[in-house]
């Protein structure tokens, strides 16, 4: 049985190596892509059983033209096939809750373009905003059911949306946002502005009636320091309860980052801290799995516990002798964590990444990535996490 499942991934790789394409007929302007991903995870929990899983994803992306220059549709359907699974009580989220393959609808929406600078979407979509997002970290992305619109005005971009349902990355179903036995929706408005000197500012506000409201502020400043390209980044987030569906909740998170890049090397330093009465929880309930848009949130830990202070050092290296090979090492150390039982807790995470992307030939854009993480600290288990990811896009139209 395992050999049969493994052959699915082997056949997918062979299709890319031979640069074969699948014939399809469509009107002019249609874009059809097939993204293939093989994902393996081995997570070792100290004092508990390991969790090991592997799967093969076939992601079909279809984007229509704007018919009449006004209306069209986009769709993304992902089929995940189980290659192996050794699920314990702790799920890997690589496969579904039963450790099997599944089908996910990531995008299925109607798009409107009433003006050249105005875009509207209605349906199920992969959302990508700081306070509600569907970042992909496994075989398929989470998804959000929403009505979304944005407008571009020179250096200013504004957007707004309303969402009533969400789906996890490994779920076939959408469900309401809910807490305390009641359902609710999420309304948000945000935007960004780019100044003439390159400074970028972002603001977003989101509220779920009777549950939670959050604000996001971000400023990014690019500059030069001798021969280094320097990027300074500041993020501040605030969250609080919005009436009775969420118990008293008040928290704020600040993340400050400096990145220095020169040639093939880049060095990053990040400081992140959480204030208020609680750890910062940005998720909205139900199946929502929004992730932090901060440098301080890494592979396993978000470093968002109550009263936490965290310092991170990171090094990136593009190997000149082998174009397409990128290496990354990162360590984050946290202290002052207040969990109630512990008032001066410490946590740490170390990460190593290596990713190679084929630069030319029949397998151009095929990438292989190894991700390794080690986590330890107070009030959390010690975890060793290893992931191997193969991505290979195939253009059909």
N, C-alpha and C positions, 0 to 999 in steps of 0.2 A: 504493500500500500504506500509506504513512504517513497519507494522508488517511482511509483506512478505520479505522486504529487511533485516530487523533485523534477520529474521530466517536464512539468509545466514551465518551471523557471528556465530550464536548459533550452527548451524550444523557443522561449521568448528571446533569450540571448542569441540564439542562432539566427533568428529573424533579423535582428539588428546587424549582426556580423555580416550577413549576406546582403544587407541593405534592401531587403524585400519590402514591397509596399502592397497594400490591399487596394484593389481597384474600387472606386466609388464614383457614382455620378451625382452631380449636384449643380445647381444654378451657379452662374458666375458670382463670385464674391463670398461663397461659403468657405469656411476654414474648418478642416477636420484633422485632428491630431490624436494619436494614441500614445499615451505616456505609460511606460512599463516600469514598475518598481518591485524589486525583491528586498525584503526586509527581514533581518534576523536579530533577535534580542535574547540575551542571557542576563538575568538579574539575580544576583546572589544576595539573599537576606541573611544576615548573621542570626543564628538561633532559629531559623525557619527554613522551609524548603525553598529551593531555587525555583525561579519561573523562567521557562524557556519557550520561545515561540518563533515561528517563521511563516511568512506568507508571500504570495505573489499577487500584485495588483495590476489590473488592466483598466486604465482610465481613458475613456473616450470623451474627447472634447469637441463639441460642435458649436460653431459661432456663425450665425446667419448674417447676411448683409442687412442694411436698413432698407426694407422695401418701401419704395416711394420716398426714400431718404428720411423716413420718420420712425418706422416700427420694425422690430426684428425679434429674435429670440436667441438665447444661449442655453446650452445643456452640457452637463458633465456627469457621466454615469461611471461609477467605479465598481468593478467586480473583483472581489478578493477571494483567492483560493488558498486554503490551508495547506501548508507544506509540512509543518510539524507543530506539535503543541504538547507541553508538559506543564499545564496550568495547575497551580496550587491555589490556596485561598487568596493569594495576591495576584490579581490579574495583570497582564502585561499591556492590555488594550491593543495588541497587535491584531488579534482576531476578535470575534464577538464574545459575549459573556459566557457562552458555552464552549469556547475554544474552537469555533468553526468559522468557515468563510462566510461572506455576506455580500450583499449588493447595497451600495450607498448612492443616493442622489445628492450630489454636492451642489450642482447648479441646475436650475430649471426655472427660467424667468423670462418674462417679456420685457424688452427694452425699447424705450422711446427716446427720440432725439428731436424735440420740437424746435430747438434752435441749435446752432453750431456749438455753442458753449454750454448747453444744458443736456444732462443725461438723467433719465429716469429708469428705474428697474422695479419690477413687482414679481414676487415669487420666492423661490428658494435659492439662496446664493451663499457663496463663501464671502463673509463680511470681513473687512480688514480696517478697523478703526481702533484707536488706543483703548477705548472702554468697552467695546464689544467686537470680538474678532474670532476668526476660525483658523488659527495657525495649524499647519500640518506637521505632526511629529511622528506619525506612524505610516500606515499604508494609504489611508484616505483622510481627507480633511473633515472637520466638523462642518455644519451648515446652519444657516439662519433663514427663517421665513420672515420676509420683511418687504416694506415699500421704501425705496431708497432714491434719493435725488441729489445731484451735485451741480454746481455752476462754477465756471472758471471766468474770472474777471482780471485779466492781465496777471499781476503778481498775487492776486487773492483767489483762494479756492474755498467755497462754502459747501457744506453738505448737511443733510438731515435724513432721519429714517425713523420708522416705527416698526417694531418687531413683536410678534406674538407667540412664536414657537422656535424651537431649536432642536438640533440633533447632534449627538456625540459623534466622535470620529469613527467609532466602530459599531454604530447603530443603523438599522434600516428604517427606523421610525422617528418621526418628529413628535414632540410633546410640548404642552404649554409650559411657560414659566410659572412656577407655583411655589407657595410656601404657606404653611398653616392651613392647608386644605383649600386655599383660594388661588385663582389664576389671575395673572396680570400681564400687561404689555410693557415694553420699554420704548421710550421716546428719547431722541437725542438730536442735538445740533452741534456742529463743530466746523472748524475751518483752519486754514493756514495762510500765512503771508510770508513772502520772500522779499527782503529789503535789497536795495541796490548794492550794498556791501556784502551780500551773501548770507546775512543772518536770516534764519528761518524761525518762525514762531507758530506754534500750534495750540489750539484751545478746543476742548470738547466738554460738553455737559450732557449727562444722561440721567434719566429718572424712571424708576418703576413705581407707579403709584402704590402707596401704603407699604412699600417694601424698602427700597434703597435709592439713594441718589449719589452720583459721583461726578467729580470734576477732574480734568486733566489739563496741565499746562506744561509746555515744552519750548525751550529756546536752544537753538544750535548755532554756534558761531565758528566759522572756519577762518583760520589765519595762518601766518607763517612765523616760524621761529628758527632763525638761521636757515639750515637746509631742510628743516622738517616741516611737513604739512601738519598743522595742528587743528584738531576739532574739539571744541569745548561744548559740552551738552549738559543741560539742567532740566530735570523733570520733577514736577510736584503733583501729587495726586491726593485727593481728599474724598473720603466716603463717610456717609452717615445714614442712619435709618430714616425712613420716610413714613412714620406712623407705626401701626401696631403689628404688621406681619413679620417684622424683624425686631428682636429684642434690642435694647439699648446698644447702639453701635456707633462708635466714633473713632476714626483712624485717619492718619495722613502718612504719606510716603514721599521721601525726597531722595533722588538719585542724581549724583554729580559725577561727570565723566570727563576725562581728558585723554585724547588719543594722539599719539605722535607717530607719523609715518615718514619713512625715508627709504627710497628704493624698494627692495624686497622685504623690508622689515617694518613692523608696526608694533607699538607698545601702548597699552591701554591701562589706565588706572581708574577705578570706580569706587566711590563711597556711597553707601545706601543706608538709610535709617528710617525707622517707623516711629511715629509719635501718636499721641492720643491715648485712648483707653483700651484699644484692642489691636491685634494683628490686622494687617490689611488684607481683606478678602474682596477681590474685585468681581467675583462671579455672581451671576444673577439668579441662580436657582434653576430648578428643572434640569435639563440636559446641557445647559450652557457650560462651556469649558474655556472661557476667555482667558488669555495669557497676558502677562505683563510685557509692555513694550519698553523695558528698561535693561541696561547692561547688567544690572545686579541680579536679574533672574537668569539662571543658567540651566544646565541640562536637567537636573533633578530638583534642586531647591530654588525657590523664589526669593529667599531671604526676606520674608515679609512678616516675621513673627513680631509680637508686641515688644516694643522698646529696643528692638534689635539695632545694632550697628554692624556694618559689614564693609570690609575692604577687599578689593579685588585687584590682582595683577594679571595681565594677559599679554602674551606675545604671539604675533602672527608672522609667518614666513612663507613667501612664495619662492620655491626652490628654482634658482636660475638655470641650473643644469638640467632640469626636467620641467619644461613649461607645462602648466596644468596641475602641478602638484602643490597643494597648499597645506601647511602644517600650523596647528594652533595648540598652545599650552596655556592653562588658566588655573589660578588658585584663588578661592574666596574664603576668607576667615571672618567669622561673626562672633560677637560677644554682647553682653548686657541683655540677653534674652530673658523675658519674663513670661513664664508659662503658668504662674500661680504656685506650683510645687517647687519650681526653680526660679530664682530671681536674678541670677547672673550666669545664665546658660551660655554655652559656646557651641558653635556648629561650623563645619568646614566642608568644602567640596573642591575636588581637584579634577580637571578635565584635560583630556588629550584628544585631538581630532587630526585625522589625516584624510585628505580628499584629493583624488586624481580625476581630472576630466580630460578625455581624449580630445586633442586639438584639431585633428584632421583625419581624412580617410573615410572609409565606409562606416566606421563606428564613431564618427565625430559627435561630440556632446555626451557620449556615454560616460557616466561618472561612477566611481567606487569610493565609498566613504566609510571609515572606521571611527567610531566614537566610543570613548572610554571615560567612565566617571567613577569616582570613589567619594562616598559620603559618610560622615561620622559626626557624632556630637551628642549633646544632652537632649533627652526626651524624643529622640528619633532613632530608628534602627541603623546599624552600619550596613551600607549597601555598596556592592560592586556591580556596575552596569556596563555591559558591552553590547554595541550595536554595529551591524554591518549592513550597509545600504547600497544597492545598485539602482541607478536611475538611467533609463534609456528611452528618449523620445523618438517617435516615428511619425513623420509627416505623411498623412494620407492624401490631403488636398491642399 
